[in-house]
Amino acid sequence: MLVKSLFAIVIALVLTAAVLLIVVAMQPDQFTVTRTSIIRSSPDAVFARINDFRQWPSWSPWEDLDPAMKRTYTGPESGTGSSYAWLGDDKVGEGRMTITESHAPGHIKIDLEFIKPMASSNITEFTFKPDGENTNVSWTMSGKKNFMMKAFCLIMDIDALIGADFEKGLAKLKTVSESGGAPAKDPTK
């Protein structure tokens, strides 16, 4: 009797694990998170703040998480080919961003590589559209979901998780841009 009960429990566990593996495997292979904001500033000025990684500390939602974070800038000062690497505590991890496309004042594309705590590569894009005297800014991150990320996404809403950071960053970008914070550099000079 005990053997039959143990056998039934093992079969139930195996079936549950198999169903869980199938559910995880059937999750979408891609993700996309987008947030937008209207900023009372010209597309040129907002574009320049994002096109120069040295200006990110004034608005990035992750900059304040680790005051001791180490930053390294390589390549051109701004635009295509400029790169920013960071190394911080458990809250910010380690990673690198490289601008792969920079079309003033409409579009910036960035290769985003997380090294720690979990390795992944994603694409981040910013678009800037004039709206009267304002700029409509969209911030999008997209990438592939490996099996572990698919499993993670079953218990965590990646759109809400990353989207909250994007909203915070866009709010800070809005404040800095509208308050006339540190002047943005002309991306063409």
C-alpha positions in Angstrom: 0.0 0.0 0.0 2.8 2.4 0.9 4.6 1.6 -2.3 1.4 2.4 -4.4 1.0 5.7 -2.5 4.6 6.7 -3.1 4.3 5.7 -6.8 1.2 7.8 -7.1 2.9 10.8 -5.6 5.9 10.4 -7.8 3.7 10.1 -10.9 1.7 13.2 -9.8 5.0 15.2 -9.3 6.3 14.1 -12.7 3.1 15.1 -14.4 3.0 18.4 -12.6 6.6 19.2 -13.6 5.9 18.2 -17.2 2.9 20.4 -17.4 4.8 23.3 -15.9 7.7 22.8 -18.4 5.2 22.8 -21.3 3.5 26.0 -20.0 6.9 27.8 -19.6 8.0 26.6 -23.1 4.8 27.9 -24.7 5.3 31.5 -23.4 6.1 34.2 -26.0 9.8 34.2 -27.2 9.9 38.0 -27.2 9.0 40.9 -24.9 8.5 44.6 -25.5 8.0 47.3 -22.9 7.2 50.9 -24.0 6.4 54.1 -22.1 5.8 57.6 -23.4 5.9 61.1 -22.0 5.2 64.6 -23.3 8.0 66.9 -22.4 7.8 70.7 -22.8 11.1 71.1 -24.7 12.3 70.8 -28.2 13.1 67.4 -29.7 16.7 68.5 -30.2 17.2 69.3 -26.5 15.6 66.1 -25.3 17.4 64.0 -27.9 20.8 65.5 -26.8 20.2 64.5 -23.2 19.8 60.8 -24.2 22.3 60.8 -27.0 25.1 61.6 -24.5 25.5 58.9 -21.8 27.4 61.4 -19.6 24.0 63.2 -19.2 22.1 60.1 -18.1 23.0 60.6 -14.3 20.6 63.6 -14.4 17.6 61.5 -15.3 18.2 57.7 -15.4 16.0 55.9 -12.9 18.9 53.6 -11.9 21.6 56.2 -11.3 20.6 56.8 -7.6 20.4 53.1 -6.6 24.1 52.8 -6.0 26.0 56.0 -5.2 29.3 54.1 -5.5 28.5 52.7 -8.9 31.5 52.8 -11.3 30.9 54.2 -14.7 33.1 54.0 -17.8 32.6 55.9 -21.1 34.3 54.9 -24.3 34.0 55.9 -27.9 32.7 59.2 -29.2 31.3 61.6 -26.6 27.8 61.1 -28.0 26.0 59.4 -30.8 26.7 56.2 -32.8 29.5 54.2 -31.2 29.5 55.9 -27.8 29.4 53.4 -25.0 28.6 53.4 -21.3 29.5 50.6 -18.9 28.6 50.3 -15.2 29.5 48.1 -12.3 27.5 48.4 -9.1 26.0 46.6 -6.2 23.2 44.0 -6.3 20.6 46.7 -7.2 22.3 47.8 -10.4 24.5 44.9 -11.3 26.9 45.1 -14.3 26.3 46.0 -17.9 27.0 48.0 -21.0 25.1 50.1 -23.4 26.3 51.1 -26.9 24.5 53.5 -29.2 24.2 51.8 -32.6 21.9 54.3 -34.3 21.6 58.0 -33.7 19.4 60.1 -36.1 18.9 63.6 -34.7 16.4 64.5 -33.5 14.1 61.6 -34.1 15.6 58.2 -33.0 18.3 56.6 -30.9 18.9 52.8 -30.8 21.0 51.2 -28.1 22.4 47.7 -27.6 21.9 46.9 -23.9 23.8 44.1 -22.4 23.3 43.0 -18.8 26.2 41.0 -17.5 25.2 40.6 -13.8 23.1 39.5 -12.0 21.6 37.8 -15.0 23.1 37.9 -18.5 20.9 39.1 -21.3 21.0 41.3 -24.4 18.2 43.7 -25.4 17.5 46.6 -27.7 16.5 49.9 -26.3 15.0 52.6 -28.5 14.0 56.2 -28.0 11.9 58.2 -30.5 11.2 61.9 -30.4 8.3 63.5 -32.1 7.5 67.2 -32.1 4.1 68.0 -30.7 3.7 71.8 -30.9 6.2 73.2 -28.5 6.5 69.8 -26.8 8.2 66.6 -27.6 6.5 63.2 -27.4 9.3 60.8 -26.2 8.9 57.0 -26.4 11.2 54.6 -24.6 11.1 51.0 -25.7 13.0 47.9 -24.7 12.6 44.6 -26.5 14.4 41.3 -26.4 14.2 37.6 -26.5 13.1 35.5 -23.5 15.1 32.4 -22.8 13.6 29.5 -20.8 14.5 31.0 -17.5 13.1 34.4 -18.4 9.9 32.8 -19.6 9.6 31.1 -16.2 10.3 34.3 -14.4 7.6 36.1 -16.4 5.0 33.6 -15.2 5.4 35.0 -11.7 6.5 38.6 -12.4 5.0 41.1 -14.9 8.0 42.3 -16.8 6.0 45.1 -18.4 5.0 46.5 -15.0 8.5 45.9 -13.5 10.5 47.6 -16.3 7.7 50.0 -17.1 7.8 51.5 -13.6 11.5 52.3 -14.0 10.8 53.8 -17.5 8.0 56.0 -16.0 10.3 57.2 -13.2 13.1 57.9 -15.7 10.8 59.8 -18.1 9.4 61.8 -15.2 13.0 62.8 -14.2 13.9 63.5 -17.9 10.8 65.8 -18.1 11.8 67.6 -14.9 15.4 68.2 -16.0 14.4 69.1 -19.5 11.6 71.5 -18.5 13.6 73.2 -15.7 16.5 74.1 -17.9 18.9 71.8 -16.1 22.4 71.3 -17.3 22.4 72.5 -20.9 22.1 69.7 -23.4 24.8 69.5 -26.0 24.1 69.9 -29.7 24.5 66.4 -31.1 25.7 67.8 -34.5 28.8 69.6 -33.0 
